[in-house]
Amino acid sequence: MKLYGYWRSSSAWRVRIALALKALPHETKPVHLLRGEQRTEEYRELNPLSQVPVLELEEDGKLFRLTQSMAIIEYLEERFPERPLLPAAPADRARAPTRRDRQLRDSTVAKLVAAAGARAIELRRRRLP
Ligand SMILES: N[C@@H](CCC(=O)N[C@@H](CS)C(=O)NCC(=O)O)C(=O)O
């Protein structure tokens, strides 16, 4: 299993954390986002969206790649159920994503993104005749 990521990428972190919690051996392939390595033709072959993370792995002898951190984590959870990331009880499982979403919504990063969005809208409005 091979994880294409960048050390400062929060999306790649998520997958790294899931791989670590599940103790899944993998190789790390650094993609230097600040140097634009995600935009090379070679990398676009892996992910046309020019983003990390990309997880490359084999299933039934076939090599394939997954993108989108949450989809990757859900795949890992289903394919490797040992060391589960979610609680076993359905009620606890149902609460886990709610807690995660709330944490994301309240996080400083989310607030910064919302503030930047509001500022962009305000600037665009001011430029309108
Ligand atoms: N929804 C995607 C988001 C992936 C994403 O935004 N990755 C960022 C790093 S956190 C990236 O690769 N950005 C490339 C760039 O800035 O050019 C996921 O969860 O995997």
The ligand as an SDF file (V2000), in Angstrom:
LIG
                    3D

 20 19  0  0  0  0  0  0  0  0999 V2000
  -11.6910   16.4990   -0.2980 N   0  0  0  0  0  0  0  0  0  0  0  0
  -10.3170   16.1420   -0.4760 C   0  0  0  0  0  0  0  0  0  0  0  0
   -9.4820   17.3670   -0.3030 C   0  0  0  0  0  0  0  0  0  0  0  0
   -8.0440   17.1400   -0.7320 C   0  0  0  0  0  0  0  0  0  0  0  0
   -7.2580   18.4280   -0.6560 C   0  0  0  0  0  0  0  0  0  0  0  0
   -7.8070   19.5280   -0.6130 O   0  0  0  0  0  0  0  0  0  0  0  0
   -5.9270   18.2770   -0.6430 N   0  0  0  0  0  0  0  0  0  0  0  0
   -5.0910   19.4530   -0.6150 C   0  0  0  0  0  0  0  0  0  0  0  0
   -4.1210   19.3720    0.5550 C   0  0  0  0  0  0  0  0  0  0  0  0
   -4.9970   19.3040    2.1110 S   0  0  0  0  0  0  0  0  0  0  0  0
   -4.2640   19.4860   -1.8830 C   0  0  0  0  0  0  0  0  0  0  0  0
   -3.7880   18.4800   -2.3410 O   0  0  0  0  0  0  0  0  0  0  0  0
   -4.1010   20.6780   -2.4620 N   0  0  0  0  0  0  0  0  0  0  0  0
   -3.3710   20.8470   -3.6710 C   0  0  0  0  0  0  0  0  0  0  0  0
   -3.0410   22.2680   -3.9710 C   0  0  0  0  0  0  0  0  0  0  0  0
   -3.1720   23.0990   -3.0670 O   0  0  0  0  0  0  0  0  0  0  0  0
   -2.6210   22.5520   -5.0940 O   0  0  0  0  0  0  0  0  0  0  0  0
   -9.9160   15.0570    0.5310 C   0  0  0  0  0  0  0  0  0  0  0  0
  -10.5440   15.0040    1.6130 O   0  0  0  0  0  0  0  0  0  0  0  0
   -9.0410   14.2440    0.2300 O   0  0  0  0  0  0  0  0  0  0  0  0
  1  2  1  0
  2  3  1  0
  2 18  1  0
  3  4  1  0
  4  5  1  0
  5  6  2  0
  5  7  1  0
  7  8  1  0
  8  9  1  0
  8 11  1  0
  9 10  1  0
 11 12  2  0
 11 13  1  0
 13 14  1  0
 14 15  1  0
 15 16  2  0
 15 17  1  0
 18 19  2  0
 18 20  1  0
M  END
$$$$
